[in-house]
Amino acid sequence: MKDSLLNYGLEELKSILIKRNEKPFRAMQIFKALHSGLGFSEMTELSKTLRENLSEEFSAQTVKIIKTLKSVDGTEKFLFLLDDGNVIEGVLMKYSYGNTLCVSTQVGCRMGCKFCASGLHGLVRNLTAGEILGEVIAANKYSGGKLGEDRKIINVVLMGSGEPLDNYDNVIKFLRLLNDKNGLNISARNVSLSTSGLVPKIYDLAKENIPLTLTISLHNPFDDERAKVMPVAKRYKIGEILSACENYFNKTGRRYIFEYVLIKDENDDVRHAEALIKLLKGKPCHVNLIRLNEVKENNLKSAADKDAYRFLGLLEKGGLSATVRRRMGADIDGACGQLRQRYLDENKREETNE
């Protein structure tokens, strides 16, 4: 697989060109073309010789949309094909304040959360910074967007397949490329990063001076019960996560979010609500309650709508800031990893029938 030029910032592109005895000002032309979603053949500002020279060693766009599913609520789900034949997915959610794209950071995942389809086959590999960026570029181009203020993707959430902090270096570089004023120029304040709670990496993230919204997949206020659905909880306890979040707030001034997937008869009763209130009351945080998008392989059931709002009422009465997330894309395999899993299953059946 060729290295993608999308992995490189402007100064790095200048170095690549200088080594080829090309004028460094070409780097800006290439950078803007790449972030606009153009391939080498479409970079008509460059000489044919330079385009051919670069294409021998590098690829331009390494992420291609090969399937799109549209929900009745306007949500669109993309299946992305990578240069090595792997597939990942993303979700475009349309709100009154602008479009939000949920991106993947890994092919598969090794966290093994029981309610998520992303990790059913474990981790295949990390995505490069350019591949993560390529998801945003592909979706922006698909939606008719361009660069800067003319972009159609306003917000980005790192909540698709994979654990972002398990692919730390590539994710950090992606965030800096995403924010580059010469490219899409999406502010870090318009980015949310969701982690299962890799405590050392949360401390590292706080040092990066990237003012994104940190989101923690909590899903249970009791360590022992949390560990039954999230194996990572065996390593990092809730108390350690809360300390890391406090440090993040002190360093960045950004409040943090706790995601809480409501699973029927598992974490949705009064006992759990009271424990959650005890844990979080008075902290600069918000609780985002999510009704489970059911995955057939795990046999977990979503809490009913009435139970979700009952749980919300308990949290609000206890003094927590909380909301029930609007359910989007449930009719198009909207949860993490579901579309990719279906694609893999279909391909396996086709191979078996050959």
Secondary structure as GFF3:
##gff-version 3
##sequence-region A 1 354
A	DSSP	beta_strand	3	4	.	.	.	ID=ss1
A	DSSP	three_ten_helix	5	7	.	.	.	ID=ss2
A	DSSP	alpha_helix	10	19	.	.	.	ID=ss3
A	DSSP	alpha_helix	26	35	.	.	.	ID=ss4
A	DSSP	three_ten_helix	40	42	.	.	.	ID=ss5
A	DSSP	alpha_helix	48	57	.	.	.	ID=ss6
A	DSSP	beta_strand	58	59	.	.	.	ID=ss7
A	DSSP	beta_strand	63	70	.	.	.	ID=ss8
A	DSSP	beta_strand	76	82	.	.	.	ID=ss9
A	DSSP	beta_strand	87	95	.	.	.	ID=ss10
A	DSSP	beta_strand	98	102	.	.	.	ID=ss11
A	DSSP	beta_strand	106	108	.	.	.	ID=ss12
A	DSSP	beta_strand	123	126	.	.	.	ID=ss13
A	DSSP	alpha_helix	129	142	.	.	.	ID=ss14
A	DSSP	three_ten_helix	148	150	.	.	.	ID=ss15
A	DSSP	beta_strand	153	158	.	.	.	ID=ss16
A	DSSP	three_ten_helix	164	167	.	.	.	ID=ss17
A	DSSP	alpha_helix	168	178	.	.	.	ID=ss18
A	DSSP	three_ten_helix	188	190	.	.	.	ID=ss19
A	DSSP	beta_strand	191	195	.	.	.	ID=ss20
A	DSSP	alpha_helix	199	206	.	.	.	ID=ss21
A	DSSP	beta_strand	213	217	.	.	.	ID=ss22
A	DSSP	alpha_helix	223	229	.	.	.	ID=ss23
A	DSSP	three_ten_helix	231	234	.	.	.	ID=ss24
A	DSSP	alpha_helix	238	252	.	.	.	ID=ss25
A	DSSP	beta_strand	256	262	.	.	.	ID=ss26
A	DSSP	alpha_helix	270	280	.	.	.	ID=ss27
A	DSSP	beta_strand	285	291	.	.	.	ID=ss28
A	DSSP	alpha_helix	305	317	.	.	.	ID=ss29
A	DSSP	beta_strand	322	324	.	.	.	ID=ss30
A	DSSP	three_ten_helix	330	332	.	.	.	ID=ss31
A	DSSP	alpha_helix	338	353	.	.	.	ID=ss32
###
